[in-house]
Amino acid sequence: MSSMLPVENRKRLPRSALSSLASRPLPDTVSRIGASFCLACLPCFLWFPQGAGARTQDSPVKAQQSPSSTTPVSAVQTNASSASAKDAAEPSEPLAPDPALAPARLLLQQGKLSEAEAATRNFLLAHADSAEAHFLLGFILFREIGEKWREAGKAQEATLPYSDGSAIGSLAEFRDAKARESLAEFTAGARYHAASAFDLKIVALDYLLLKHNMDADRWLTQSVQLNSRDAQAWYYLGRTKYSTGQFREAIEAFEQCLKLEPRNVDADRWLTQSVQLNSRDAQAWYYLGRTKYSTGQFREAIEAFEECLKLEPRNVEAENNVGLSYEALRRPDEAIQAFENAIAWQTESSAKNPEPFIELAHLYLNENQPEKAVPYLSQSIAISPNVSKAHEELGKAYSLLHRLSEAQAELEKAIELTPQAPNLHCLLAAIYSKQGLEEKAKAESDRCAALSGTHSTS
């Protein structure tokens, strides 16, 4: 997994949600829940030097108060500095980066953590109510844990775990102390301004380092609610759910991560383990199959879909995906059988799925058997008339059969449904050209070139 993901669509949580950190003591003892949770990817995240940029470049938007927000914070001090007073006046608005903190942010981005910490603390001496400075300092302290572990690992020529039981002595004490310091800064900042999704993620990772998985679960959940595009937050939420035995919830989190990063091997591995521990969930097997398929693991995809089918024997989508997987393995006979099964299982259904019809026809076209493809495509269009892919494939089939006027009609319909697809305009240009309609062919060729960002040569 990438060591630092840019946080898009950044939002902020109302102050009262994070203020519960301030209303409860920071952890003094380490929870035994999930004690074996070794954060395999967290070391890279902690000492990756681009973290500062990711933390400061997002554009938060207004967010509704979290249902779990229960504890109000004290009023903002009346003698706040002008910048901090602005933060307090609009707690749900984005925090505009304070230019005075730019040197500290630059030092953080350069990996000069002790200097970044000193610069931020110096700023706080004059601006104790700056939420931005507290949040920045919380992130710097979090990053210092990773730097310490990296240095220790170099000295010992080993990769040191962050949170398992083997981390003892001064290193473990340093880790726990810095995590608590980091949490204290986020708590302080939350008194003056709402925390962002990124800030909440760091709070959660601090708690993971302290093995307080239930607290980590809470803040990661709120983080992904505010920024559902953060694959890393989804990944760690999945790990947290897994470590507390919430396997169904872990599966859902890993699925969300993999939708954003389909080739995330860590999420794939943990999703597989979660499904194995929740082996009676047909939907989980289905999504595992889709994940394996999207990463090119077609045999493993078939195994997952077949497990789904054991639990739901006539699951049309699963059987259709079995066909797709066999097709990817270049085993057309087995793919055809699977597609035919998915079609046959719908005979008595009033609401049919057109996908098996389309995929079987597509396979026949690839096998240069357009005459077999046509009836399946016609049936798919009868089921769902507005699927552009079906009209495209039928246009190709008619073209191969030299039924040019019918091919033209189907491709024109496909373009009507998806006008921005350049390949459709290219296909239609060829059909027009074969019919001697050169002016129309030129227009479609030019449109194809424009959408593809290339130049027409016709």
CORSUL-V745853 format. One line per field, one symbol per residue. psi: psi as a letter, one per 20 degrees, with the letter a starting at -180 (. if undefined). Layout:
psi = ???
//
This chain:
psi = qqhppporlprqqqhhgiihhhiqqqphqpqipkhjnonhihggghkpijhgghhiiqnqrqqqpqhjohoqrqqqqikqrgghhgghhmhirqoppphiighghggghijmghhggggghgghhimikogggggghggghghhgggghgghhghjlropqhjriiorbhghggggghgggghhghgghihiqqqrggghgggghghghjkmhhgggghhghghhhnijnhgggghgggggghjjmhghgggghggghhhnhkohghgghgghgghilijoghghghgghggghjjmhghgggghhhghhhnhloggghghgghghghjlmhghggggghghghijgjphnqoighgghgggghghjlmhhhhghhhghhhhgnikohhghghhggghghjkmhhhgggghhgghhhmijohhghgghghggghjjmhghggghgggggghikrpqj.
//
